[in-house]
Every structure is written in structure tokens, then in C-alpha cells.
Amino acid sequence: MSQSERITKVRVEEGLKFGLFANAFRIVNEVGPDCFLDFMVYSADAHEATVVSRVRVRREFLPSIRSSLSSAMEEFPETDEKESLPPCAPLRKNGETLH
């Protein structure tokens, strides 16, 4: 995003002020030009996830979203702690991607 395209003011509605907890997300293909970004709470013990937020985006925005996430991640220092990940990627079916 160029300097002239940067968003200069972001408003957060009162109900979203503290956000929702999510520890996983997936991209779900939708018919047409859109897809869903599902943010989920995944339980390794139960081998299931619950969607806590679903956002519909145009597929063409995914490269921009990836770029913005990559840039934002550079602001967070890496830690030596390795998160315990499940041995296999859950919910990988029908072309869905879980991260």
C-alpha cells in the first residue's frame, strides 16, 4: 500500500473494542469472486474448531492481505517458545486451508 493509499483513521465500534479470541484461521472458497476468512478457536483435545468470526473478502484482495500481515509481523519479535501444534492439520477438506 503506498503512502497515499494508507488509511489514516480507523474507528473501532464499542462492541468490538476487546475483540474475540482466535487461535486458528482458514480461507474457505466461495462460489464467485469471494472467499471467507474464518477465525476460529481450535481445541486439540476435542479435534474441533468453532468459528468465532467470518469475514467475506474478494479473492483478489488475498495477496494484499498476505502482504499486510507479513509487514505487520515484522513488528513483533520472535520468541524461543514454540507453540504446541497438532500433529496433523485439522479441517483440511474441500480445499479449505487452516493456518
C-alpha positions as CSV (number, residue, x, y, z in Angstrom):
1,M,0.0,0.0,0.0
2,S,1.5,3.3,-1.0
3,Q,1.6,6.3,1.4
4,S,-1.2,8.0,-0.5
5,E,-3.4,4.9,0.0
6,R,-2.8,4.4,3.7
7,I,-5.9,4.6,6.0
8,T,-5.4,7.5,8.3
9,K,-8.3,6.9,10.7
10,V,-9.7,3.6,12.0
11,R,-12.8,3.5,14.2
12,V,-13.5,0.5,16.4
13,E,-17.1,0.1,17.5
14,E,-17.7,-0.3,21.2
15,G,-18.8,-3.9,20.9
16,L,-15.6,-4.8,19.2
17,K,-13.3,-2.9,21.5
18,F,-11.8,-6.0,23.2
19,G,-12.1,-8.4,20.2
20,L,-12.7,-12.1,20.2
21,F,-10.1,-14.7,20.9
22,A,-9.0,-16.9,18.0
23,N,-6.1,-19.3,17.7
24,A,-6.6,-20.5,14.1
25,F,-7.9,-19.3,10.8
26,R,-8.8,-20.7,7.4
27,I,-9.6,-19.5,4.0
28,V,-12.8,-21.0,2.5
29,N,-13.5,-20.8,-1.2
30,E,-16.9,-19.4,-2.1
31,V,-18.7,-19.5,-5.4
32,G,-17.9,-16.4,-7.4
33,P,-15.2,-13.9,-6.7
34,D,-15.4,-14.0,-2.9
35,C,-14.0,-16.2,-0.2
36,F,-14.4,-16.3,3.6
37,L,-11.7,-15.7,6.2
38,D,-12.8,-17.8,9.2
39,F,-11.2,-17.0,12.6
40,M,-11.6,-19.9,15.0
41,V,-10.9,-21.3,18.4
42,Y,-9.3,-24.7,17.9
43,S,-9.3,-27.4,20.5
44,A,-6.6,-30.0,20.0
45,D,-8.2,-32.2,22.7
46,A,-11.6,-32.2,21.0
47,H,-10.2,-32.2,17.5
48,E,-12.6,-29.5,16.5
49,A,-12.8,-25.8,15.9
50,T,-15.5,-23.2,16.4
51,V,-15.8,-20.2,14.1
52,V,-15.9,-17.0,16.1
53,S,-15.8,-14.6,13.2
54,R,-16.3,-14.9,9.5
55,V,-15.3,-12.2,7.0
56,R,-16.2,-12.2,3.3
57,V,-13.5,-10.8,1.1
58,R,-12.8,-10.6,-2.6
59,R,-10.3,-13.3,-3.6
60,E,-8.3,-10.6,-5.4
61,F,-7.5,-9.0,-2.0
62,L,-5.8,-12.1,-0.6
63,P,-2.3,-11.1,-1.9
64,S,-2.7,-7.6,-0.3
65,I,-3.9,-9.2,3.0
66,R,-0.9,-11.5,3.0
67,S,1.5,-8.6,2.3
68,S,0.0,-6.5,5.1
69,L,0.2,-9.4,7.5
70,S,3.8,-10.1,6.6
71,S,4.7,-6.5,7.1
72,A,2.9,-6.3,10.4
73,M,4.5,-9.5,11.7
74,E,7.9,-7.8,11.4
75,E,6.9,-5.5,14.2
76,F,6.6,-8.5,16.6
77,P,9.8,-10.0,18.0
78,E,10.3,-13.8,17.5
79,T,10.3,-15.8,20.7
80,D,12.1,-19.0,21.6
81,E,8.8,-20.6,22.8
82,K,7.4,-23.0,20.2
83,E,3.6,-23.3,20.3
84,S,2.4,-26.8,20.6
85,L,0.8,-27.6,17.2
86,P,-1.3,-30.6,16.4
87,P,0.5,-33.5,14.6
88,C,-1.8,-33.1,11.5
89,A,-3.6,-30.1,10.1
90,P,-7.2,-30.3,11.2
91,L,-10.2,-29.4,9.0
92,R,-8.2,-29.7,5.7
93,K,-11.0,-30.8,3.4
94,N,-12.8,-29.5,0.4
95,G,-9.9,-27.2,-0.5
96,E,-10.1,-25.3,2.8
97,T,-6.9,-24.0,4.3
98,L,-6.2,-23.9,8.0
99,H,-3.4,-21.8,9.4
